[in-house]
Amino acid sequence: FFSTLTAYMAIALTFDVEAIESSVQS
């Protein structure tokens, strides 16, 4: 469960970073 939670957080963090970069570039 902990590993799954960590992986989910990592994916969410990556998604947030990409979204932020896209907003900045716009």
MMTF fields as JSON, N, C-alpha, C and O atoms, coordinates in Angstrom:
{
  "mmtfVersion": "1.0.0",
  "mmtfProducer": "UNKNOWN",
  "numBonds": 103,
  "numAtoms": 104,
  "numGroups": 26,
  "numChains": 1,
  "numModels": 1,
  "chainsPerModel": [1],
  "groupsPerChain": [26],
  "chainIdList": ["A"],
  "bondAtomList": [4, 2, 8, 6, 12, 10, 16, 14, 20, 18, 24, 22, 28, 26, 32, 30, 36, 34, 40, 38, 44, 42, 48, 46, 52, 50, 56, 54, 60, 58, 64, 62, 68, 66, 72, 70, 76, 74, 80, 78, 84, 82, 88, 86, 92, 90, 96, 94, 100, 98],
  "bondOrderList": [1, 1, 1, 1, 1, 1, 1, 1, 1, 1, 1, 1, 1, 1, 1, 1, 1, 1, 1, 1, 1, 1, 1, 1, 1],
  "groupList": [{"groupName": "PHE", "atomNameList": ["N", "CA", "C", "O"], "elementList": ["N", "C", "C", "O"], "formalChargeList": [0, 0, 0, 0], "bondAtomList": [1, 0, 2, 1, 3, 2], "bondOrderList": [1, 1, 2], "singleLetterCode": "F", "chemCompType": "L-PEPTIDE LINKING"}, {"groupName": "SER", "atomNameList": ["N", "CA", "C", "O"], "elementList": ["N", "C", "C", "O"], "formalChargeList": [0, 0, 0, 0], "bondAtomList": [1, 0, 2, 1, 3, 2], "bondOrderList": [1, 1, 2], "singleLetterCode": "S", "chemCompType": "L-PEPTIDE LINKING"}, {"groupName": "THR", "atomNameList": ["N", "CA", "C", "O"], "elementList": ["N", "C", "C", "O"], "formalChargeList": [0, 0, 0, 0], "bondAtomList": [1, 0, 2, 1, 3, 2], "bondOrderList": [1, 1, 2], "singleLetterCode": "T", "chemCompType": "L-PEPTIDE LINKING"}, {"groupName": "LEU", "atomNameList": ["N", "CA", "C", "O"], "elementList": ["N", "C", "C", "O"], "formalChargeList": [0, 0, 0, 0], "bondAtomList": [1, 0, 2, 1, 3, 2], "bondOrderList": [1, 1, 2], "singleLetterCode": "L", "chemCompType": "L-PEPTIDE LINKING"}, {"groupName": "ALA", "atomNameList": ["N", "CA", "C", "O"], "elementList": ["N", "C", "C", "O"], "formalChargeList": [0, 0, 0, 0], "bondAtomList": [1, 0, 2, 1, 3, 2], "bondOrderList": [1, 1, 2], "singleLetterCode": "A", "chemCompType": "L-PEPTIDE LINKING"}, {"groupName": "TYR", "atomNameList": ["N", "CA", "C", "O"], "elementList": ["N", "C", "C", "O"], "formalChargeList": [0, 0, 0, 0], "bondAtomList": [1, 0, 2, 1, 3, 2], "bondOrderList": [1, 1, 2], "singleLetterCode": "Y", "chemCompType": "L-PEPTIDE LINKING"}, {"groupName": "MET", "atomNameList": ["N", "CA", "C", "O"], "elementList": ["N", "C", "C", "O"], "formalChargeList": [0, 0, 0, 0], "bondAtomList": [1, 0, 2, 1, 3, 2], "bondOrderList": [1, 1, 2], "singleLetterCode": "M", "chemCompType": "L-PEPTIDE LINKING"}, {"groupName": "ILE", "atomNameList": ["N", "CA", "C", "O"], "elementList": ["N", "C", "C", "O"], "formalChargeList": [0, 0, 0, 0], "bondAtomList": [1, 0, 2, 1, 3, 2], "bondOrderList": [1, 1, 2], "singleLetterCode": "I", "chemCompType": "L-PEPTIDE LINKING"}, {"groupName": "ASP", "atomNameList": ["N", "CA", "C", "O"], "elementList": ["N", "C", "C", "O"], "formalChargeList": [0, 0, 0, 0], "bondAtomList": [1, 0, 2, 1, 3, 2], "bondOrderList": [1, 1, 2], "singleLetterCode": "D", "chemCompType": "L-PEPTIDE LINKING"}, {"groupName": "VAL", "atomNameList": ["N", "CA", "C", "O"], "elementList": ["N", "C", "C", "O"], "formalChargeList": [0, 0, 0, 0], "bondAtomList": [1, 0, 2, 1, 3, 2], "bondOrderList": [1, 1, 2], "singleLetterCode": "V", "chemCompType": "L-PEPTIDE LINKING"}, {"groupName": "GLU", "atomNameList": ["N", "CA", "C", "O"], "elementList": ["N", "C", "C", "O"], "formalChargeList": [0, 0, 0, 0], "bondAtomList": [1, 0, 2, 1, 3, 2], "bondOrderList": [1, 1, 2], "singleLetterCode": "E", "chemCompType": "L-PEPTIDE LINKING"}, {"groupName": "GLN", "atomNameList": ["N", "CA", "C", "O"], "elementList": ["N", "C", "C", "O"], "formalChargeList": [0, 0, 0, 0], "bondAtomList": [1, 0, 2, 1, 3, 2], "bondOrderList": [1, 1, 2], "singleLetterCode": "Q", "chemCompType": "L-PEPTIDE LINKING"}],
  "groupTypeList": [0, 0, 1, 2, 3, 2, 4, 5, 6, 4, 7, 4, 3, 2, 0, 8, 9, 10, 4, 7, 10, 1, 1, 9, 11, 1],
  "groupIdList": [1, 2, 3, 4, 5, 6, 7, 8, 9, 10, 11, 12, 13, 14, 15, 16, 17, 18, 19, 20, 21, 22, 23, 24, 25, 26],
  "secStructList": [7, 2, 2, 2, 2, 2, 2, 2, 2, 2, 2, 2, 2, 2, 2, 2, 2, 2, 2, 2, 2, 2, 2, 2, 2, 7],
  "xCoordList": [0.849, 0.0, 0.882, 0.62, 1.907, 2.79, 3.452, 3.574, 3.874, 4.542, 3.564, 3.926, 2.322, 1.319, 1.059, 0.943, 0.969, 0.711, 1.87, 1.652, 3.088, 4.261, 4.261, 4.541, 3.948, 3.941, 2.87, 3.103, 1.705, 0.614, 1.035, 0.774, 1.685, 2.125, 3.149, 3.122, 4.055, 5.095, 4.45, 4.846, 3.459, 2.771, 2.028, 2.071, 1.354, 0.605, 1.56, 1.246, 2.721, 3.695, 4.179, 4.285, 4.474, 4.949, 3.881, 4.182, 2.63, 1.53, 1.406, 1.213, 1.515, 1.414, 2.534, 2.302, 3.739, 4.879, 4.633, 4.866, 4.162, 3.92, 2.834, 2.934, 1.803, 0.705, 1.214, 0.849, 2.056, 2.601, 3.465, 3.355, 4.312, 5.191, 4.347, 4.658, 3.289, 2.427, 1.79, 1.702, 1.347, 0.711, 1.714, 1.375, 2.947, 3.974, 4.312, 4.473, 4.419, 4.774, 3.66, 3.938, 2.423, 1.3, 1.419, 0.561],
  "yCoordList": [-1.207, 0.0, 1.254, 2.194, 1.272, 2.443, 2.684, 3.825, 1.606, 1.756, 2.331, 3.194, 1.852, 2.346, 3.822, 4.609, 4.196, 5.595, 6.468, 7.552, 6.005, 6.78, 6.95, 8.036, 5.882, 5.948, 6.929, 7.717, 6.888, 7.792, 9.239, 10.109, 9.492, 10.856, 11.316, 12.467, 10.42, 10.77, 11.125, 12.093, 10.34, 10.61, 11.939, 12.745, 12.166, 13.416, 14.601, 15.639, 14.457, 15.545, 15.849, 17.011, 14.791, 14.984, 15.673, 16.568, 15.255, 15.857, 17.332, 18.168, 17.654, 19.05, 19.873, 20.989, 19.331, 20.066, 20.349, 21.464, 19.342, 19.532, 20.573, 21.402, 20.533, 21.495, 22.907, 23.85, 23.05, 24.368, 24.874, 26.037, 24.024, 24.435, 24.86, 25.848, 24.118, 24.451, 25.818, 26.621, 26.086, 27.365, 28.496, 29.566, 28.268, 29.31, 29.592, 30.748, 28.538, 28.715, 29.431, 30.19, 29.201, 29.801, 31.324, 32.008],
  "zCoordList": [0.0, 0.0, 0.0, -0.751, 0.826, 0.898, -0.459, -0.904, -1.107, -2.405, -3.42, -4.22, -3.385, -4.33, -4.07, -5.009, -2.812, -2.463, -2.933, -3.475, -2.728, -3.145, -4.658, -5.167, -5.37, -6.837, -7.296, -8.212, -6.672, -7.039, -6.806, -7.637, -5.677, -5.369, -6.394, -6.829, -6.782, -7.756, -9.095, -9.744, -9.503, -10.775, -10.683, -11.613, -9.569, -9.398, -9.421, -10.003, -8.793, -8.754, -10.16, -10.552, -10.922, -12.296, -13.126, -13.915, -12.948, -13.701, -13.35, -14.233, -12.068, -11.63, -12.253, -12.717, -12.264, -12.828, -14.301, -14.768, -15.036, -16.466, -16.683, -17.587, -15.86, -15.995, -15.722, -16.424, -14.704, -14.374, -15.523, -15.912, -16.064, -17.164, -18.364, -19.028, -18.636, -19.772, -19.547, -20.475, -18.319, -18.017, -18.167, -18.672, -17.733, -17.82, -19.274, -19.664, -20.079, -21.482, -22.244, -23.172, -21.867, -22.583, -22.589, -23.147]
}
